[in-house]
Amino acid sequence: MKLVLSLLALMMYAAPAAEIRHFQYQRPVDAAVKTAGQSCLAIDPAIYPHAEQQIADLRLYHDGTVTPYALRSAALLRQNDQTISPVNLGVQGSNVVFDAAMPLGTYGNVSLDVSAQDFIAAVTVTSVREAGNAPTKLGTFTIFDFTRQKLGRSTVLHLPPSNFPHLHFQVTRPLHPENIHGLSLSRVASRQPLYQAVAQSSEIRQQGQVSVVEFTLPAHVPVDRVTFVSADQPLNFSRMVTVRVVDLPAHPTGDAEPPQPRIFGGNLLRLHRLEEGHRIDEERLSIDVPMDFAPEASKWTVTVVNGDDAPVPFSRVQLEVLEHDLCFDAAPLGKYTLYYGDPALPAPHYDYADLFQLQADGAHASLGPEQVNLQYEPRQDERSFTDRHPILLWAALILVILTLAGIALGTAKRPSASP
């Protein structure tokens, strides 16, 4: 019985081995390392259209031998926002005050949960006095809601990287204690995230009260955010943005239902002004994309709603991906080449990646131009064993069922012991 199940599992899950002759594309690794040690290179966005989904088929070779690697990005270093309830919430003089117990570790931006509209207030943040230590002032920040003026809202406090266990907040009126419901914070990544453009366009069409720009992306190209690039004018604007993504199947069939669009959006904001004695300098010119690697080619339609205002003169719109670094332990001599373009390969699993630690003094490498692999030979049949031999799979399943039925029948016929 165990043998049958083992054979069945082997037929279903056996993965092909990586071979240089089955990769369609290659990139030489430039800037050869002079001494042995850790080296990292940035993944070129041009790789995504020719690699498999989630770049699972990347393989690094050193003089023909596979070299283990680790992929890292700023996205992997982020943590989900954490919500914290206010403590000792009340009124002190003309201000609303409260404390917050902060988690261990370093944190950055803090966003207040405020249930009010059409306000502007200042928030002063200090650490809570501890035995032997004077409180530290982290800064005074302006929060606002200009719904009536259609200029958006911001309740984010841009704290410097901090690790105080307790913070004290002092909020000026017109806010009241019942308007403060808590706060959320974002962890500070160990490095500032870098983005690379996978597509950009300056062809922005004006259609009535909206501005529209379109993109067509090949399959497997990831997008993490949509960024708008504009001049310094106008100083103040707020625009709602809608992003519509529709998959473009490679082999559409006549009776298949059309793919359902994925729709998301956000708000673009630029605000530089002095309001009630408070200086406001706020810019949000990117929309985060809540999607993963796209398995199909896709059409992106980005729409900016201008309403009755003049269109913002964006010079271009970019679809961007977080930069991914490929790190490996390099030898001082020899030739490194990155191969990809083998759809039969799953993602590799290396001990090196599981135990990876970034070294501050690591070297930097870069990729040369993409080349066609002159040794390329297509696999004879890239389908899995079960796809190529479905009858054997059914036969194995039937054998398992018959075996289980025989065991059950034998157990039922076995006479029970007399009391």
Secondary structure as GFF3:
##gff-version 3
##sequence-region A 1 419
A	DSSP	alpha_helix	2	13	.	.	.	ID=ss1
A	DSSP	three_ten_helix	20	22	.	.	.	ID=ss2
A	DSSP	beta_strand	25	30	.	.	.	ID=ss3
A	DSSP	beta_strand	37	42	.	.	.	ID=ss4
A	DSSP	three_ten_helix	45	50	.	.	.	ID=ss5
A	DSSP	three_ten_helix	53	55	.	.	.	ID=ss6
A	DSSP	beta_strand	59	62	.	.	.	ID=ss7
A	DSSP	beta_strand	65	67	.	.	.	ID=ss8
A	DSSP	beta_strand	70	73	.	.	.	ID=ss9
A	DSSP	alpha_helix	74	77	.	.	.	ID=ss10
A	DSSP	beta_strand	82	84	.	.	.	ID=ss11
A	DSSP	beta_strand	87	92	.	.	.	ID=ss12
A	DSSP	beta_strand	95	101	.	.	.	ID=ss13
A	DSSP	beta_strand	107	114	.	.	.	ID=ss14
A	DSSP	beta_strand	119	127	.	.	.	ID=ss15
A	DSSP	beta_strand	137	145	.	.	.	ID=ss16
A	DSSP	beta_strand	153	154	.	.	.	ID=ss17
A	DSSP	beta_strand	156	157	.	.	.	ID=ss18
A	DSSP	beta_strand	166	172	.	.	.	ID=ss19
A	DSSP	three_ten_helix	177	179	.	.	.	ID=ss20
A	DSSP	beta_strand	180	187	.	.	.	ID=ss21
A	DSSP	beta_strand	195	201	.	.	.	ID=ss22
A	DSSP	beta_strand	205	207	.	.	.	ID=ss23
A	DSSP	beta_strand	210	217	.	.	.	ID=ss24
A	DSSP	beta_strand	225	230	.	.	.	ID=ss25
A	DSSP	beta_strand	237	248	.	.	.	ID=ss26
A	DSSP	beta_strand	262	275	.	.	.	ID=ss27
A	DSSP	beta_strand	278	284	.	.	.	ID=ss28
A	DSSP	beta_strand	286	288	.	.	.	ID=ss29
A	DSSP	beta_strand	297	305	.	.	.	ID=ss30
A	DSSP	beta_strand	314	322	.	.	.	ID=ss31
A	DSSP	beta_strand	324	330	.	.	.	ID=ss32
A	DSSP	beta_strand	336	340	.	.	.	ID=ss33
A	DSSP	alpha_helix	351	354	.	.	.	ID=ss34
A	DSSP	beta_strand	363	364	.	.	.	ID=ss35
A	DSSP	beta_strand	366	367	.	.	.	ID=ss36
A	DSSP	beta_strand	371	372	.	.	.	ID=ss37
A	DSSP	alpha_helix	385	388	.	.	.	ID=ss38
A	DSSP	alpha_helix	390	413	.	.	.	ID=ss39
###
